[in-house]
């Protein structure tokens, strides 16, 4: 869904400003420098995701308490409120 949203915005922008040139041509995309840059970007993105996953403080009592409180509030709402 995120990819679909990004593509939709891209096509909307392209149609809204048809006078804008295409900056990254197919020739540039097929070039070795572009492919190397893309591979580096992918590698750094995966490292960033790994670091973000490692930064979640599962061990922290504060994190555990906040998680349980929000789940409990949601469950209480389901049990107490009318489904309609």
C-alpha positions as CSV (number, residue, x, y, z in Angstrom):
1,X,0.0,0.0,0.0
2,X,2.9,2.4,0.8
3,X,4.4,1.7,-2.6
4,X,1.1,2.3,-4.3
5,X,0.7,5.7,-2.5
6,X,4.2,6.7,-3.5
7,X,3.6,5.8,-7.1
8,X,0.3,7.7,-7.0
9,X,2.0,10.9,-5.8
10,X,4.7,10.5,-8.4
11,X,2.3,10.2,-11.3
12,X,0.1,13.0,-9.9
13,X,3.2,15.2,-9.7
14,X,4.2,14.2,-13.2
15,X,0.8,15.1,-14.6
16,X,0.5,18.3,-12.6
17,X,3.9,19.6,-13.9
18,X,4.4,18.1,-17.3
19,X,7.1,20.7,-18.1
20,X,9.5,19.1,-15.7
21,X,12.3,17.1,-17.3
22,X,13.1,13.5,-16.2
23,X,16.3,13.9,-14.3
24,X,17.2,10.2,-14.0
25,X,17.1,8.7,-17.5
26,X,17.2,5.1,-18.4
27,X,20.8,5.5,-19.5
28,X,21.8,6.8,-16.1
29,X,19.8,4.1,-14.3
30,X,21.7,1.4,-16.2
31,X,25.1,2.9,-15.4
32,X,27.5,1.3,-13.0
33,X,27.7,4.3,-10.7
34,X,24.0,4.4,-10.3
35,X,23.8,0.7,-9.6
36,X,26.6,1.0,-7.0
37,X,24.8,3.9,-5.3
38,X,21.6,2.0,-5.3
39,X,23.3,-1.0,-3.7
40,X,24.9,1.1,-1.1
41,X,21.6,2.8,-0.3
42,X,19.9,-0.6,0.1
43,X,22.7,-1.8,2.4
44,X,22.6,1.3,4.6
45,X,18.8,1.1,4.7
46,X,18.9,-2.5,6.0
47,X,21.5,-1.5,8.6
48,X,19.3,1.3,9.7
49,X,16.3,-1.1,10.1
50,X,18.4,-3.5,12.1
51,X,19.6,-0.8,14.4
52,X,16.1,0.5,14.9
53,X,14.9,-3.0,15.8
54,X,17.8,-3.3,18.3
55,X,16.8,-0.1,20.0
56,X,13.4,-1.2,21.2
57,X,13.9,-1.5,25.0
58,X,12.0,-4.8,25.6
59,X,13.8,-5.2,28.9
60,X,12.7,-1.8,30.3
61,X,9.9,-1.9,32.9
62,X,8.6,1.4,31.5
63,X,8.3,0.0,28.0
64,X,6.6,-3.1,29.4
65,X,4.2,-1.1,31.5
66,X,3.3,1.3,28.7
67,X,2.7,-1.7,26.3
68,X,0.4,-3.4,28.8
69,X,-1.5,-0.3,29.7
70,X,-2.4,0.4,26.0
71,X,-3.4,-3.2,25.4
72,X,-5.5,-3.2,28.6
73,X,-7.2,0.0,27.6
74,X,-8.1,-1.5,24.2
75,X,-9.3,-4.7,25.8
76,X,-11.4,-2.8,28.3
77,X,-13.0,-0.8,25.4
78,X,-13.9,-4.1,23.6
79,X,-15.4,-5.6,26.7
80,X,-17.3,-2.5,28.0
81,X,-18.5,-0.8,24.8
82,X,-21.4,-1.8,22.6
83,X,-20.3,-3.3,19.3
84,X,-22.6,-1.1,17.2
